Amino acid sequence: MIGTVKKIFFVLVLILFISFIFYFYKELKPKQPEEIKITEEKTIEESIEEPSPSVGGIEQKEVKKPNILYEKILLYPEIDYPYIYAYDPESKTIKEINIEDKTYKEFYKKEGIKNISFSNSKTKIIFKKDEDYYLLDTTKDRIEKLPRSTKKTFWYGDDLYIYVLTNEFSYLATFKKSLEPFVDIYILNPEFDVIENGILVYENLKYTYSSPLILINKRGEKTILLENGINLSALSNKKDLIFVSLLEKEWKSYLINSKGIKLKEFNFGTLKEKCTFKTKLVCGVPLNQSITDLTRWYYYKENFNDRLVIFDPIKNELKYFDLDGKFDILQPVITPLGVIFLNRFDNKLYVVPIENLSL
């Protein structure tokens, strides 16, 4: 009996001994490193993604730095390739410059000319000297002073329209040999543009924070295309399309027709002075889209740094191009050479070569 107890005790001791050996072996054995998945930590700034350039049919392309097209300073240029019509402040002349054969023609010489505009045929020129407006007829080599009540002018083809403002009334008139009243205008600082079936009018945003966009047909009847728009700026293709930029919750733009129907929305805003609209819409678009006080730009207290945007309404194709350098773009125009524009930083003409644009 005693022998049996000894055997049981021996077996229990052996089991305990083996258990201790296994335990110490497990604790003393080198451990394999754990597999750790590392997640890259981003700051708030790094984690914010820029909008994809492919959204909404936008295609981004890097282009070379635009080249200077014309070394001299030009004011109020109008580009009708291969001609540039502008005021040369150095020679004090209104000129026609042929950029293909490097020739030019002078129309009129006078110091301090401003607010130049050319008729569709470029045979008639409006300009302002001091506080007076003048009409120059290049075919007849004749110049005449417009009425002192003239506050603004624009061309409807080769027809001259004048906005008249006095202490008693304001109206829009045509002008041939004399003023012929067309329609009353109850806007103090109007901006005008034209389409095939009428005249567009809205308040100049240099003076007024918000304005409706109004269409006046050839009978003088008025239709509101857009209700009061904040920072409203508009430009037409002279047919039936109107590009409108305004501030809603953010700066944005629309393409509308002459009935006010929105055809396309753009996620950027800009100014009509930074665009032209012919077959395609071409604009300089400020990189800073958080701007709300646009009067600073108009009064030369601030310049924008722009990218180039081109929209083809036929293909419904929108492209933008980042430029190498700082350019405050005015009146960009597509030509066989590329996109020519005036840079407000130095008042010189630049060209983005056509081979860099894939147009």
Secondary structure in CASP SS format (residue, H / E / C, confidence):
PFRMAT SS
TARGET T0000
AUTHOR 0000-0000-0000
METHOD secondary structure of the structure
MODEL  1
M C 1.00
I H 1.00
G H 1.00
T H 1.00
V H 1.00
K H 1.00
K H 1.00
I H 1.00
F H 1.00
F H 1.00
V H 1.00
L H 1.00
V H 1.00
L H 1.00
I H 1.00
L H 1.00
F H 1.00
I H 1.00
S H 1.00
F H 1.00
I H 1.00
F H 1.00
Y H 1.00
F H 1.00
Y H 1.00
K H 1.00
E H 1.00
L H 1.00
K C 1.00
P C 1.00
K C 1.00
Q C 1.00
P C 1.00
E C 1.00
E C 1.00
I C 1.00
K C 1.00
I C 1.00
T C 1.00
E C 1.00
E C 1.00
K C 1.00
T C 1.00
I H 1.00
E H 1.00
E H 1.00
S H 1.00
I C 1.00
E C 1.00
E C 1.00
P C 1.00
S C 1.00
P C 1.00
S C 1.00
V H 1.00
G H 1.00
G H 1.00
I E 1.00
E E 1.00
Q E 1.00
K E 1.00
E E 1.00
V C 1.00
K C 1.00
K C 1.00
P C 1.00
N E 1.00
I E 1.00
L E 1.00
Y E 1.00
E C 1.00
K C 1.00
I C 1.00
L C 1.00
L E 1.00
Y E 1.00
P E 1.00
E E 1.00
I E 1.00
D E 1.00
Y C 1.00
P C 1.00
Y E 1.00
I E 1.00
Y E 1.00
A E 1.00
Y E 1.00
D E 1.00
P C 1.00
E C 1.00
S C 1.00
K C 1.00
T E 1.00
I E 1.00
K E 1.00
E E 1.00
I E 1.00
N E 1.00
I C 1.00
E C 1.00
D C 1.00
K C 1.00
T E 1.00
Y E 1.00
K E 1.00
E E 1.00
F E 1.00
Y E 1.00
K E 1.00
K C 1.00
E C 1.00
G C 1.00
I E 1.00
K E 1.00
N E 1.00
I E 1.00
S E 1.00
F E 1.00
S C 1.00
N C 1.00
S C 1.00
K C 1.00
T C 1.00
K E 1.00
I E 1.00
I E 1.00
F E 1.00
K E 1.00
K E 1.00
D C 1.00
E C 1.00
D E 1.00
Y E 1.00
Y E 1.00
L E 1.00
L E 1.00
D E 1.00
T C 1.00
T C 1.00
K C 1.00
D C 1.00
R E 1.00
I E 1.00
E E 1.00
K E 1.00
L C 1.00
P C 1.00
R C 1.00
S C 1.00
T E 1.00
K E 1.00
K E 1.00
T E 1.00
F E 1.00
W E 1.00
Y E 1.00
G C 1.00
D C 1.00
D E 1.00
L E 1.00
Y E 1.00
I E 1.00
Y E 1.00
V E 1.00
L E 1.00
T C 1.00
N C 1.00
E C 1.00
F C 1.00
S E 1.00
Y E 1.00
L E 1.00
A E 1.00
T E 1.00
F E 1.00
K C 1.00
K C 1.00
S C 1.00
L E 1.00
E E 1.00
P E 1.00
F E 1.00
V E 1.00
D E 1.00
I C 1.00
Y C 1.00
I C 1.00
L C 1.00
N C 1.00
P E 1.00
E E 1.00
F E 1.00
D E 1.00
V E 1.00
I E 1.00
E C 1.00
N C 1.00
G E 1.00
I E 1.00
L E 1.00
V E 1.00
Y E 1.00
E E 1.00
N C 1.00
L C 1.00
K C 1.00
Y C 1.00
T C 1.00
Y C 1.00
S E 1.00
S E 1.00
P E 1.00
L E 1.00
I E 1.00
L E 1.00
I E 1.00
N C 1.00
K C 1.00
R C 1.00
G C 1.00
E C 1.00
K E 1.00
T E 1.00
I E 1.00
L E 1.00
L E 1.00
E E 1.00
N E 1.00
G E 1.00
I E 1.00
N E 1.00
L E 1.00
S E 1.00
A E 1.00
L E 1.00
S E 1.00
N C 1.00
K C 1.00
K C 1.00
D C 1.00
L E 1.00
I E 1.00
F E 1.00
V E 1.00
S E 1.00
L E 1.00
L E 1.00
E C 1.00
K C 1.00
E C 1.00
W E 1.00
K E 1.00
S E 1.00
Y E 1.00
L E 1.00
I E 1.00
N E 1.00
S C 1.00
K C 1.00
G C 1.00
I C 1.00
K E 1.00
L E 1.00
K E 1.00
E E 1.00
F E 1.00
N C 1.00
F C 1.00
G C 1.00
T C 1.00
L C 1.00
K H 1.00
E H 1.00
K H 1.00
C E 1.00
T E 1.00
F E 1.00
K C 1.00
T C 1.00
K C 1.00
L E 1.00
V E 1.00
C E 1.00
G E 1.00
V E 1.00
P E 1.00
L C 1.00
N C 1.00
Q C 1.00
S C 1.00
I C 1.00
T C 1.00
D C 1.00
L C 1.00
T H 1.00
R H 1.00
W H 1.00
Y H 1.00
Y C 1.00
Y C 1.00
K C 1.00
E C 1.00
N C 1.00
F C 1.00
N C 1.00
D E 1.00
R E 1.00
L E 1.00
V E 1.00
I E 1.00
F E 1.00
D E 1.00
P C 1.00
I C 1.00
K C 1.00
N C 1.00
E E 1.00
L E 1.00
K E 1.00
Y E 1.00
F E 1.00
D E 1.00
L C 1.00
D C 1.00
G C 1.00
K C 1.00
F C 1.00
D C 1.00
I E 1.00
L E 1.00
Q E 1.00
P E 1.00
V E 1.00
I E 1.00
T E 1.00
P C 1.00
L C 1.00
G E 1.00
V E 1.00
I E 1.00
F E 1.00
L E 1.00
N E 1.00
R C 1.00
F C 1.00
D C 1.00
N C 1.00
K E 1.00
L E 1.00
Y E 1.00
V E 1.00
V E 1.00
P E 1.00
I H 1.00
E H 1.00
N H 1.00
L C 1.00
S C 1.00
L C 1.00
END
